[in-house]
Structure formats: C-alpha cells, structure tokens
Amino acid sequence: MLVPTPFAVFFGLLVFFHCSEFLLAAIFMRHELGTTSWLISKPYAKAMGFAVLEFWLEWWLRPGIKGASGGMGLVAWVGLALVLTGEVIRKVGMVTAQGNFTHQIRRQRDPSHQLVTHGIYRWIRHPGYLGWYVWCIGTQVLLCNPVSALAFAFVAWHFFRDRIEYEEYYLRRFFGPAYDEYARRTPTWIPLIP
Ligand SMILES: C[S@@+](CC[C@H](N)C(=O)[O-])C[C@H]1O[C@@H](n2cnc3c(N)ncnc32)[C@H](O)[C@@H]1O
C-alpha cells in the first residue's frame, strides 16, 4: 500500500491552495487576473523555500523529530487538520464575498462594491486572513518544522495585523458607520487582533 509522507501531502496541499486561488480569481476577480493571482510573492516563496530546507535538513540530521518512520505521525495529522480548516474558512469567505473579495486591496470605491456581513462574515470579520493564517501555520505543523512553525506564526501575524489596519482604513472610508458597527460586533479571531 502507498503510504503518504508528510512532505507529499504538504506539496499536494500547496499546489491545491495556489491553483484554487487562481481559479477563484478567474471567476470572481477577472478585472485583476494576472500572475499575482497565484499569490506567490517573493517573500512568501522565500519563506516556503526556508521551510522546505528546514524539513529536509532535520530529516537528514535528526529524522526522529519528524515523527513516525517517514509516515504521518500525530503532529502531522494535527497539521493536516489545521491546513484543511484554514483552507475551508478562506475559500468559504471568498465564495461568500464573490466580487467584493479582491486579492489587491481596493483604495477606490467601486460602485459595485457592497459591504458583506452575511454568511461566514457574520461570525468572522476577515475569514480570508484567518483562514490563510491557520493554513500557513498548519503547513509547518504538518511538516513537523518547529522553527518555521514559530517563524510563520510570528511573521504572518504581523503581516495580517498591518494589512487589516490598512484595509479597514479604506473600508471605513467606503462604508462609514456601517463598517464601524460591523467591526464592533464581529471579531477577527486572530490572536490579539480584536
Ligand atoms: C484579500 S480581500 C480580503 C477580504 C477580507 N479581509 C477577508 O479576509 O476575508 C481584500 C478586499 O476585500 C474587501 N473587503 C474586506 N472585507 C470586506 C467586507 N466585509 N465587505 C466587502 N468587502 C470587503 C476589501 O475592500 C479589499 O479590497
């Protein structure tokens, strides 16, 4: 029987994530479709490159820390659960917001842009960011990468904190008190970002 290794599972999920982002951009964000729709920026590619390097270095030097004899150990299963949870939260957010969800943050009000407060947005203010945050930490737990798991949690947290602040500045300009009221009653669920 073919036993899936954490690295093969990670690689498959990584390919799925980026292909599905491009596909949803092709459906809902045609006006901004391009190479950036794959969501592979230089810093992101470097972070993933570092994670892959960590995985193989530890595999070579200390295979014991990678868990059960090459297969999926308990930690890897927890990581897989996090990746799938994050993927579902993000993609449900994208499908709920449809054309209101853009990969590039809008800085000009588009007449068709509506404030989305229904579905998953009723419970989570930024499902796309919460989902991606959980997803990226999950990928490192899946690989049993202690250094990258901590680094991803720290760096991605700062990235999303700054991005949310910037994005909400424009959302408040576009939607005024309606956005204030929405933000007041709807948490992000990202630690320390109310
Ligand atoms: C990358 S999407 C992320 C959306 C949201 N922050 C999330 O995490 O699900 C960024 C775009 O979504 C728009 N956006 C964010 N929240 C929104 C909402 N509740 N209703 C409508 N548009 C929203 C912003 O104006 C921005 O152009």
PDBQT file of the ligand as one rigid body, heavy atoms in Angstrom, charges set to zero:
ROOT
HETATM    1  C1  LIG A 201      -7.890  39.998   0.081  1.00  0.00    +0.000 C 
HETATM    2  S1  LIG A 201      -9.583  40.503   0.282  1.00  0.00    +0.000 S 
HETATM    3  C2  LIG A 201      -9.762  40.045   1.992  1.00  0.00    +0.000 C 
HETATM    4  C3  LIG A 201     -11.147  40.173   2.466  1.00  0.00    +0.000 C 
HETATM    5  C4  LIG A 201     -11.299  40.015   3.984  1.00  0.00    +0.000 C 
HETATM    6  N1  LIG A 201     -10.350  40.860   4.662  1.00  0.00    +0.000 N 
HETATM    7  C5  LIG A 201     -11.110  38.583   4.374  1.00  0.00    +0.000 C 
HETATM    8  O1  LIG A 201     -10.067  38.296   4.995  1.00  0.00    +0.000 OA
HETATM    9  O2  LIG A 201     -11.981  37.760   4.100  1.00  0.00    +0.000 OA
HETATM   10  C6  LIG A 201      -9.435  42.263   0.351  1.00  0.00    +0.000 C 
HETATM   11  C7  LIG A 201     -10.594  43.032  -0.251  1.00  0.00    +0.000 C 
HETATM   12  O3  LIG A 201     -11.801  42.663   0.364  1.00  0.00    +0.000 OA
HETATM   13  C8  LIG A 201     -12.565  43.830   0.644  1.00  0.00    +0.000 C 
HETATM   14  N2  LIG A 201     -13.322  43.537   1.865  1.00  0.00    +0.000 N 
HETATM   15  C9  LIG A 201     -12.841  43.133   3.052  1.00  0.00    +0.000 A 
HETATM   16  N3  LIG A 201     -13.824  42.909   3.933  1.00  0.00    +0.000 NA
HETATM   17  C10 LIG A 201     -14.975  43.191   3.275  1.00  0.00    +0.000 A 
HETATM   18  C11 LIG A 201     -16.358  43.146   3.628  1.00  0.00    +0.000 A 
HETATM   19  N4  LIG A 201     -16.753  42.752   4.840  1.00  0.00    +0.000 N 
HETATM   20  N5  LIG A 201     -17.259  43.507   2.699  1.00  0.00    +0.000 NA
HETATM   21  C12 LIG A 201     -16.882  43.893   1.466  1.00  0.00    +0.000 A 
HETATM   22  N6  LIG A 201     -15.604  43.956   1.056  1.00  0.00    +0.000 NA
HETATM   23  C13 LIG A 201     -14.660  43.601   1.953  1.00  0.00    +0.000 A 
HETATM   24  C14 LIG A 201     -11.583  44.954   0.831  1.00  0.00    +0.000 C 
HETATM   25  O4  LIG A 201     -12.122  46.192   0.419  1.00  0.00    +0.000 OA
HETATM   26  C15 LIG A 201     -10.422  44.533  -0.058  1.00  0.00    +0.000 C 
HETATM   27  O5  LIG A 201     -10.435  45.153  -1.321  1.00  0.00    +0.000 OA
ENDROOT
TORSDOF 0
